[in-house]
Structures are given as C-alpha cells and as structure tokens.
Amino acid sequence: MTDAPEELRAYVDVWWEAVNDFTALLDKVPADAWDTPTDLPGWDVRAVVAHTAHLESLVAGGEHEEVEIGDAPHVRGTMGQFTEQGVVARRDKTRDELVNEIRGSITARHTQLLADPPTDPDAPAPGLYGAIGWDTRTLLRNRPLDVWMHEQDIRRALAMPGGMDTPAARHAIGYLSASLGYVLAKRVKAPPGSSVVAEVEGREPVAAVVSDEGRGVLLGEVPGDPTTGLRTDAESFILLAGGRRRPEPGRVEIFGDVAMGQLLLDHLAVTP
C-alpha cells in the first residue's frame, strides 16, 4: 500500500510534468490564435492561460486581486466569480507576461515542495484553498487534473491534438473515473445493487456499484454482467466527465440498461 508521503510526492511529480507540458504547448500557440474560443463558455485561449496563471500564482503564495468583472453571463456562483476575477485582472497582460507568470509561479512552488515536502494529506491546504476547506491531498490531486484539462481545452480549440498518453493524462482520467460510483448513486439515483462499467479506450475498465446504503462504491474487479456500461475513447470521456460538451454522435456506446446509461451520460460532469 502506498504511504501518504509517497502518495503526495507522486501528485507533485505529475503536477510538475503537467505544468511543463502546458507551458511547452503555449510556446507553440501562434500569436494570432490567442483569441480563439474554447469549449469553456466565455473563455478564449488567452482566458484559459490567464486562469491557469491565476491559480498557479495562488498556490505559490501570490495574492488574489479583487476586480470588477462587468457583464459576464457565463459566470455562475461565487467560485465562478472568483476565477473570472483572475482572468479579468490579467486582461492587459501580453502572452509572454502570462507564460512568464506561470513559469515563475510553478518554479517557486516546486522549489517550496522540494525543500519542504508535504507529508500529511489531511493538513489544510495553504492560503485560499485551505480557506474553502481543501486539504493538502485534495489540492495536490486537483492541480494536475486542472492543468491537463486546460491543456486539452487549448489543443481542441486550435486543432493541435496530443498529450493524451502522458502521466498527467492518466492521472486526470483516473481521477475523473473515480467519481463513477458517486454519479451512479447520487445523481442517477440508481437502486442498490446497480452496477456500472466505464471502458475508456487505452485504459483499464473502471466499475462501481450502489451499496445497500445507497452509496457508490468502486469495485476492484469488473462484474461479469453490469447493469449498464459506457464504452468510449479518452477524449470523449473527458469532454463528458470534465463538463465541456457532448462528443460527436457515435463516439459513446451504451450497453446493458440503455436508459440508465443515458442518465449516467447526462450527469457525468464532475468538474465545472
């Protein structure tokens, strides 16, 4: 069994690869492509980069700037307003300034983590993340997921495919897959004993069942006759589980209980 410090070190390592993959991609983005819309409502490529710069700055100990966001119909809730402020505050920064801010923040944070490695996964996360109730494990698991998802947002927007078989990709898809039981039990409200299998191309199948108490529980083995199941490619899965958009028709196959599988698709998004 992996001990807690080793688990946290692994999250740090995959985050470090993810942020370096992200900045390497930004170096290849044409100067005239930064205003290209992405799948995220209201955000173009520049906004996705500014958002990443904002969050990595906060993790590294930077300050959040309170600014007026104006008319922003795509913003929902307090967290949406908070993240939009990070984007608006960087509206006048050049592409080089944004990329340099990210590189400066991740270097500072990585140096901190190497000098004083986290060992307690339940310790409050630093700064604003701790203030919203996150512990260290949640923060360190979330950052590579967030960065990799935004790398893919940019790649799709600019027709620059890639990065689907990296450590960060495997981490992100595994992280999203781990919510399968929760979606089946709490969102689909499937009855106890219902099971689901997600078969994502190139990955090991993930299965979950609804317990007698109505909780979604991940299974160590795939049941021989699951109640329902999804079979799809990695990109389609992240579009759905990442709350981006529906993939093109025909890219997701439902087997078993089709009605339950359709409900699962309708509620699969577990990130905003």
C-alpha positions as CSV (number, residue, x, y, z in Angstrom):
1,M,0.0,0.0,0.0
2,T,1.3,3.5,-0.9
3,D,2.1,5.6,2.2
4,A,0.8,9.1,2.5
5,P,4.1,11.0,1.8
6,E,4.7,8.8,-1.2
7,E,1.2,9.5,-2.5
8,L,1.7,13.2,-2.1
9,R,5.1,13.1,-3.8
10,A,3.5,11.3,-6.8
11,Y,0.9,14.1,-7.1
12,V,3.7,16.7,-7.0
13,D,5.6,14.9,-9.7
14,V,2.6,14.5,-12.0
15,W,1.7,18.2,-11.5
16,W,5.2,19.2,-12.4
17,E,5.1,17.3,-15.6
18,A,1.6,18.7,-16.4
19,V,2.6,22.3,-15.9
20,N,5.7,21.9,-18.0
21,D,3.7,20.2,-20.8
22,F,1.3,23.1,-20.6
23,T,3.9,25.8,-21.0
24,A,5.6,23.9,-23.7
25,L,2.3,23.9,-25.6
26,L,1.9,27.6,-25.1
27,D,5.2,28.2,-26.8
28,K,3.7,26.6,-29.9
29,V,0.5,28.7,-30.0
30,P,0.5,31.1,-32.9
31,A,0.4,34.8,-31.9
32,D,-2.9,35.2,-33.8
33,A,-4.6,32.3,-32.1
34,W,-4.9,33.6,-28.6
35,D,-8.4,34.9,-29.2
36,T,-9.7,31.5,-30.4
37,P,-12.8,30.4,-28.4
38,T,-12.6,27.2,-26.3
39,D,-15.3,24.8,-25.1
40,L,-15.4,26.8,-21.9
41,P,-18.2,29.4,-22.2
42,G,-16.9,33.0,-22.4
43,W,-13.2,31.9,-22.4
44,D,-10.8,32.1,-25.3
45,V,-7.3,30.6,-25.3
46,R,-6.0,33.7,-23.6
47,A,-8.5,33.5,-20.8
48,V,-7.7,29.8,-20.2
49,V,-4.0,30.8,-19.9
50,A,-4.8,33.7,-17.6
51,H,-6.9,31.4,-15.4
52,T,-4.1,29.0,-15.1
53,A,-1.7,31.8,-14.3
54,H,-4.1,33.0,-11.5
55,L,-4.4,29.6,-9.8
56,E,-0.7,28.7,-10.0
57,S,0.1,32.1,-8.6
58,L,-2.2,31.5,-5.6
59,V,-0.7,28.1,-5.0
60,A,2.7,29.7,-4.9
61,G,1.6,32.2,-2.4
62,G,0.5,35.1,-4.6
63,E,-2.3,37.5,-3.8
64,H,-5.8,37.4,-5.3
65,E,-6.8,40.7,-6.9
66,E,-10.4,41.8,-6.4
67,V,-11.6,43.4,-9.6
68,E,-14.9,44.2,-11.3
69,I,-15.8,41.5,-13.9
70,G,-18.5,43.5,-15.6
71,D,-21.2,41.8,-17.6
72,A,-20.2,38.1,-17.7
73,P,-23.2,35.9,-18.3
74,H,-21.1,32.7,-18.3
75,V,-20.1,33.3,-14.7
76,R,-22.1,31.2,-12.2
77,G,-21.7,31.2,-8.4
78,T,-19.1,32.5,-6.0
79,M,-16.3,30.3,-7.3
80,G,-17.1,31.3,-10.9
81,Q,-16.8,35.0,-10.0
82,F,-13.6,34.3,-8.1
83,T,-12.0,32.6,-11.1
84,E,-13.3,35.2,-13.5
85,Q,-11.6,37.9,-11.4
86,G,-8.3,36.2,-12.0
87,V,-8.9,36.3,-15.8
88,V,-10.0,39.9,-15.8
89,A,-7.1,41.1,-13.7
90,R,-4.8,39.7,-16.4
91,R,-6.7,41.1,-19.4
92,D,-3.9,43.6,-20.3
93,K,-1.0,41.2,-19.9
94,T,0.9,40.1,-23.0
95,R,1.2,36.4,-23.9
96,D,4.8,36.5,-22.8
97,E,3.9,38.0,-19.4
98,L,1.2,35.3,-18.8
99,V,3.6,32.5,-19.7
100,N,6.3,34.0,-17.6
101,E,4.0,34.4,-14.7
102,I,3.1,30.7,-14.9
103,R,6.7,29.6,-15.2
104,G,7.7,31.9,-12.2
105,S,4.9,30.6,-10.0
106,I,5.4,26.9,-10.8
107,T,9.2,27.2,-10.2
108,A,8.7,28.9,-6.9
109,R,6.1,26.3,-5.8
110,H,8.1,23.4,-7.0
111,T,11.1,24.7,-5.1
112,Q,9.0,25.0,-1.9
113,L,7.7,21.5,-2.3
114,L,11.1,20.0,-2.8
115,A,12.5,21.9,0.2
116,D,9.6,21.0,2.5
117,P,7.8,18.0,1.1
118,P,4.2,17.6,2.3
119,T,3.6,14.6,4.5
120,D,0.2,15.0,6.0
121,P,-2.6,14.6,3.3
122,D,-5.2,15.9,5.8
123,A,-3.4,19.1,6.7
124,P,-5.2,22.2,5.5
125,A,-4.1,23.4,2.0
126,P,-2.2,26.7,2.0
127,G,-3.9,30.1,1.5
128,L,-7.2,30.5,-0.1
129,Y,-7.5,26.8,-0.9
130,G,-7.4,25.9,2.8
131,A,-10.0,28.7,3.5
132,I,-12.5,26.9,1.3
133,G,-12.0,23.7,3.1
134,W,-9.5,21.9,0.9
135,D,-6.9,19.6,2.5
136,T,-3.4,19.0,1.1
137,R,-4.4,15.8,-0.7
138,T,-7.3,17.5,-2.5
139,L,-5.1,20.4,-3.7
140,L,-2.2,18.3,-4.9
141,R,-4.6,15.8,-6.7
142,N,-6.6,18.7,-8.3
143,R,-3.8,20.8,-9.8
144,P,-2.5,18.3,-12.4
145,L,-6.1,17.5,-13.3
146,D,-7.0,21.2,-13.8
147,V,-3.8,22.0,-15.7
148,W,-4.1,19.0,-18.1
149,M,-7.8,19.6,-18.7
150,H,-6.9,23.2,-19.8
151,E,-4.1,21.9,-22.0
152,Q,-6.7,19.8,-23.7
153,D,-9.1,22.8,-24.0
154,I,-6.4,24.7,-25.9
155,R,-5.5,21.7,-28.0
156,R,-9.1,21.2,-29.1
157,A,-9.6,24.9,-29.8
158,L,-6.6,25.1,-32.0
159,A,-6.7,21.6,-33.6
160,M,-3.4,20.7,-32.0
161,P,-4.1,17.2,-30.7
162,G,-1.7,15.4,-28.3
163,G,-1.0,14.9,-24.7
164,M,-3.4,12.0,-24.3
165,D,-0.9,9.4,-23.1
166,T,1.1,11.4,-20.6
167,P,1.4,10.9,-16.8
168,A,-1.0,13.8,-16.4
169,A,-3.5,12.3,-18.8
170,R,-3.5,9.0,-16.9
171,H,-3.9,10.9,-13.6
172,A,-6.8,13.0,-14.9
173,I,-8.7,10.2,-16.5
174,G,-8.2,8.1,-13.4
175,Y,-9.3,10.9,-11.1
176,L,-12.5,11.6,-13.2
177,S,-13.2,7.8,-13.4
178,A,-13.1,7.6,-9.6
179,S,-16.4,9.6,-9.5
180,L,-18.3,7.0,-11.4
181,G,-19.9,5.4,-8.3
182,Y,-20.9,8.8,-6.9
183,V,-22.6,9.7,-10.2
184,L,-24.5,6.4,-10.4
185,A,-25.7,6.6,-6.8
186,K,-26.3,10.2,-6.1
187,R,-27.1,11.8,-9.4
188,V,-28.7,8.9,-11.4
189,K,-30.1,7.6,-8.1
190,A,-29.8,4.0,-9.2
191,P,-31.2,1.4,-6.8
192,P,-28.9,-0.6,-4.5
193,G,-27.1,-3.4,-6.4
194,S,-27.0,-1.4,-9.7
195,S,-23.5,-1.5,-11.2
196,V,-21.7,0.3,-14.0
197,V,-18.6,-0.2,-16.0
198,A,-16.7,2.6,-17.9
199,E,-14.5,1.3,-20.7
200,V,-12.2,4.1,-21.8
201,E,-10.0,3.2,-24.8
202,G,-6.5,2.5,-23.7
203,R,-7.3,2.4,-20.0
204,E,-8.3,-0.3,-17.6
205,P,-12.1,-0.6,-17.2
206,V,-13.5,1.1,-14.0
207,A,-16.5,-0.4,-12.3
208,A,-18.7,0.8,-9.4
209,V,-21.8,-0.5,-7.6
210,V,-24.5,1.1,-5.5
211,S,-24.3,-0.3,-1.9
212,D,-27.3,-1.3,0.3
213,E,-26.8,2.1,2.0
214,G,-27.2,3.9,-1.4
215,R,-23.5,4.8,-1.7
216,G,-21.4,4.5,-4.9
217,V,-18.5,2.1,-4.3
218,L,-15.7,1.5,-6.7
219,L,-15.1,-2.2,-7.4
220,G,-11.7,-3.9,-7.6
221,E,-13.0,-6.2,-10.4
222,V,-15.3,-5.7,-13.3
223,P,-18.6,-7.5,-12.8
224,G,-19.5,-10.1,-15.4
225,D,-22.9,-8.7,-16.0
226,P,-23.0,-5.0,-15.1
227,T,-26.4,-3.2,-15.0
228,T,-25.1,-0.6,-17.5
229,G,-21.9,0.5,-19.1
230,L,-20.2,3.1,-21.3
231,R,-17.6,2.4,-24.0
232,T,-15.8,5.4,-25.4
233,D,-12.4,7.0,-26.3
234,A,-10.4,9.1,-23.9
235,E,-11.2,12.5,-25.4
236,S,-15.0,11.8,-25.4
237,F,-14.8,10.7,-21.8
238,I,-13.0,13.9,-20.7
239,L,-15.5,16.0,-22.6
240,L,-18.3,14.5,-20.7
241,A,-16.7,14.0,-17.2
242,G,-15.0,17.3,-17.5
243,G,-18.2,19.2,-18.2
244,R,-17.1,20.5,-21.5
245,R,-19.7,19.4,-24.1
246,R,-21.2,16.3,-25.7
247,P,-18.9,14.5,-28.0
248,E,-19.8,13.8,-31.6
249,P,-22.6,11.2,-32.2
250,G,-21.4,7.7,-32.3
251,R,-18.4,8.2,-30.0
252,V,-20.1,6.8,-26.9
253,E,-21.6,3.3,-26.8
254,I,-24.1,2.4,-24.0
255,F,-24.5,-1.3,-23.2
256,G,-26.8,-3.0,-20.7
257,D,-29.6,-0.8,-19.4
258,V,-29.6,1.9,-22.0
259,A,-32.0,4.2,-20.1
260,M,-29.8,4.1,-17.0
261,G,-26.7,4.6,-19.2
262,Q,-28.2,7.7,-20.8
263,L,-28.9,9.2,-17.4
264,L,-25.3,8.5,-16.5
265,L,-24.2,10.4,-19.6
266,D,-26.5,13.3,-18.7
267,H,-25.0,13.6,-15.2
268,L,-21.4,12.5,-15.8
269,A,-19.8,16.0,-15.5
270,V,-17.9,16.2,-12.2
271,T,-15.9,19.4,-12.9
272,P,-17.3,22.8,-13.6
